Amino acid sequence: MSTKTDEKVGKYIQDIKEKVGEEPDVALIRSITESLGPVVFRSDAETVSASSEDELETVKQNFLIKKLGLPNDSKLDVGINAMLEKYGKSNRNKYRATLYYLLTKHFKKESVFA
């Protein structure tokens, strides 16, 4: 039996394999997807607009600082930019779950989702 969440997780796994070229940690991508709740089912909220400063500030405040518990310093912006680069700046659809996955791995905060 497949749930809508399973379908989303599958989509993000493919996204990581295709755009990042990595074999993803399935348990981690599932935990992140589940933590996002209904956001992943709303097309406007499921993706991150990398060209929007407001959007990137939201990622920093709500995910990196509040969710992952990271200190608000310049490393956050560096990390976000590095992961957007890794994801592919030219890639138009940047899924929130995939970006959060990359950021979680980058900052070594997998334990938050364990």
DRENDO-40154 format. One record per residue: x, y negated, z negated of N, C-alpha, C in turn; chain; residue number from 0. Coordinates in steps of 0.05 Angstrom, whole numbers, plus 5000, padded with zeros to 4 digits. Layout:
<pts>
   neast   nnorth    nup   caeast   canorth   caup   ceast   cnorth    cup   mol   seq
       X        Y      Z        X         Y      Z       X        Y      Z     A   NUM
...
</pts>
This chain:
<pts>
   neast   nnorth    nup   caeast   canorth   caup   ceast   cnorth    cup   mol   seq
    5017     5024   5000     5000      5000   5000    5018     4975   5000     A     0
    5012     4958   5019     5028      4933   5021    5012     4909   5012     A     1
    5024     4893   4996     5010      4868   4987    5020     4845   5004     A     2
    5006     4823   5002     5015      4798   5016    5043     4790   5006     A     3
    5048     4794   4980     5075      4788   4970    5096     4805   4982     A     4
    5090     4831   4986     5109      4850   4999    5115     4840   5027     A     5
    5095     4830   5041     5099      4820   5068    5118     4796   5068     A     6
    5114     4778   5049     5131      4755   5047    5160     4763   5040     A     7
    5163     4781   5021     5189      4791   5013    5203     4803   5038     A     8
    5189     4819   5053     5200      4830   5078    5209     4809   5097     A     9
    5193     4788   5100     5200      4766   5118    5226     4752   5108     A    10
    5228     4748   5082     5252      4734   5072    5277     4752   5074     A    11
    5273     4778   5071     5296      4797   5074    5307     4795   5102     A    12
    5288     4795   5122     5296      4793   5150    5310     4766   5155     A    13
    5299     4745   5143     5310      4718   5146    5339     4717   5137     A    14
    5344     4729   5114     5372      4729   5103    5390     4745   5122     A    15
    5380     4769   5130     5397      4785   5148    5403     4771   5174     A    16
    5383     4758   5186     5386      4746   5212    5401     4719   5211     A    17
    5394     4702   5193     5405      4675   5193    5430     4672   5176     A    18
    5432     4689   5155     5456      4686   5137    5476     4709   5143     A    19
    5465     4731   5154     5483      4753   5161    5492     4769   5137     A    20
    5474     4770   5116     5481      4785   5092    5459     4806   5087     A    21
    5467     4827   5073     5448      4847   5064    5438     4837   5037     A    22
    5413     4828   5035     5403      4815   5010    5398     4835   4987     A    23
    5399     4823   4963     5392      4837   4939    5361     4836   4938     A    24
    5349     4859   4945     5320      4860   4948    5305     4853   4922     A    25
    5315     4864   4899     5303      4858   4873    5303     4828   4867     A    26
    5325     4815   4874     5328      4787   4868    5309     4771   4886     A    27
    5308     4777   4912     5291      4761   4930    5261     4766   4922     A    28
    5255     4790   4912     5227      4795   4903    5221     4779   4878     A    29
    5239     4778   4859     5235      4763   4834    5232     4733   4840     A    30
    5248     4722   4858     5246      4694   4866    5220     4689   4880     A    31
    5212     4706   4898     5187      4703   4913    5164     4703   4893     A    32
    5164     4722   4874     5142      4724   4855    5142     4699   4836     A    33
    5165     4689   4830     5167      4665   4812    5155     4640   4826     A    34
    5156     4640   4852     5145      4617   4867    5114     4617   4868     A    35
    5102     4640   4863     5073      4642   4862    5060     4634   4888     A    36
    5038     4619   4886     5022      4613   4910    5037     4595   4931     A    37
    5059     4583   4923     5074      4566   4941    5081     4581   4967     A    38
    5089     4606   4965     5097      4621   4989    5075     4626   5008     A    39
    5050     4622   5000     5027      4627   5017    5016     4601   5030     A    40
    5029     4578   5024     5021      4553   5036    5043     4544   5056     A    41
    5035     4543   5081     5055      4538   5102    5071     4512   5097     A    42
    5058     4491   5087     5073      4466   5083    5093     4468   5059     A    43
    5087     4485   5040     5104      4487   5016    5124     4511   5018     A    44
    5118     4530   5036     5135      4553   5039    5163     4547   5049     A    45
    5165     4525   5065     5191      4518   5076    5201     4492   5063     A    46
    5227     4488   5066     5240      4465   5054    5249     4447   5078     A    47
    5243     4422   5076     5252      4403   5096    5279     4393   5088     A    48
    5300     4404   5101     5327      4397   5093    5334     4368   5099     A    49
    5319     4356   5117     5325      4328   5124    5312     4308   5105     A    50
    5295     4318   5087     5281      4300   5068    5296     4298   5042     A    51
    5306     4274   5035     5320      4270   5010    5301     4277   4986     A    52
    5276     4269   4989     5257      4275   4967    5254     4305   4962     A    53
    5253     4319   4985     5250      4349   4983    5274     4361   4969     A    54
    5298     4352   4977     5323      4363   4965    5325     4355   4936     A    55
    5315     4332   4929     5315      4323   4901    5296     4341   4885     A    56
    5274     4349   4897     5255      4368   4884    5268     4395   4879     A    57
    5282     4405   4900     5296      4430   4897    5316     4428   4873     A    58
    5330     4406   4872     5350      4402   4851    5337     4401   4823     A    59
    5317     4384   4821     5304      4380   4795    5288     4404   4785     A    60
    5270     4414   4803     5252      4435   4794    5264     4463   4795     A    61
    5283     4468   4813     5294      4495   4814    5321     4496   4800     A    62
    5341     4480   4809     5368      4483   4798    5369     4475   4768     A    63
    5356     4453   4761     5358      4443   4734    5338     4456   4715     A    64
    5312     4455   4723     5291      4467   4706    5291     4497   4705     A    65
    5292     4510   4729     5290      4539   4730    5316     4553   4724     A    66
    5338     4544   4737     5364      4558   4732    5379     4547   4708     A    67
    5370     4523   4698     5383      4512   4674    5410     4501   4679     A    68
    5415     4491   4703     5441      4480   4709    5443     4450   4701     A    69
    5467     4441   4693     5469      4413   4686    5467     4395   4711     A    70
    5456     4371   4708     5452      4353   4731    5479     4339   4737     A    71
    5495     4351   4755     5520      4338   4762    5524     4341   4792     A    72
    5546     4331   4802     5552      4330   4831    5554     4358   4843     A    73
    5559     4379   4826     5561      4406   4837    5535     4415   4849     A    74
    5513     4405   4839     5486      4413   4850    5483     4404   4879     A    75
    5490     4379   4885     5488      4369   4913    5507     4384   4931     A    76
    5531     4389   4921     5551      4404   4936    5541     4432   4942     A    77
    5529     4445   4922     5518      4472   4925    5495     4472   4945     A    78
    5477     4453   4943     5454      4451   4961    5464     4448   4990     A    79
    5482     4430   4994     5493      4425   5021    5508     4450   5032     A    80
    5523     4463   5015     5537      4487   5023    5518     4509   5031     A    81
    5496     4512   5016     5477      4533   5022    5460     4526   5047     A    82
    5454     4500   5051     5440      4492   5076    5458     4498   5100     A    83
    5484     4493   5097     5503      4498   5118    5504     4528   5124     A    84
    5505     4544   5103     5506      4573   5105    5480     4584   5119     A    85
    5457     4572   5112     5431      4580   5122    5429     4572   5152     A    86
    5444     4550   5159     5443      4541   5187    5427     4515   5188     A    87
    5442     4493   5190     5429      4466   5190    5410     4464   5214     A    88
    5417     4476   5236     5400      4473   5260    5375     4490   5259     A    89
    5375     4509   5240     5352      4527   5237    5329     4511   5225     A    90
    5307     4508   5241     5285      4491   5233    5269     4501   5209     A    91
    5263     4527   5208     5247      4538   5186    5265     4549   5164     A    92
    5268     4533   5144     5283      4542   5121    5263     4550   5099     A    93
    5261     4576   5095     5242      4585   5074    5252     4579   5047     A    94
    5234     4569   5030     5241      4561   5003    5253     4585   4988     A    95
    5240     4608   4990     5250      4632   4976    5278     4639   4984     A    96
    5284     4637   5010     5311      4643   5020    5331     4623   5009     A    97
    5324     4598   5011     5343      4577   5000    5347     4581   4971     A    98
    5326     4587   4955     5329      4591   4927    5346     4615   4921     A    99
    5343     4636   4938     5359      4660   4935    5389     4653   4939     A   100
    5395     4638   4960     5422      4630   4966    5434     4613   4943     A   101
    5418     4595   4933     5427      4578   4911    5431     4594   4885     A   102
    5413     4613   4880     5416      4630   4856    5442     4646   4858     A   103
    5448     4657   4881     5473      4672   4884    5497     4653   4882     A   104
    5495     4630   4895     5517      4611   4896    5525     4602   4867     A   105
    5505     4597   4851     5510      4588   4823    5513     4611   4803     A   106
    5512     4635   4814     5514      4659   4797    5494     4659   4774     A   107
    5469     4654   4780     5448      4653   4760    5427     4675   4764     A   108
    5436     4698   4775     5418      4720   4780    5404     4729   4754     A   109
    5417     4726   4731     5407      4734   4706    5380     4721   4699     A   110
    5375     4697   4710     5350      4683   4705    5326     4700   4715     A   111
    5331     4716   4736     5309      4731   4748    5310     4761   4741     A   112
    5329     4768   4723     5332      4797   4716    5309     4806   4699     A   113
</pts>
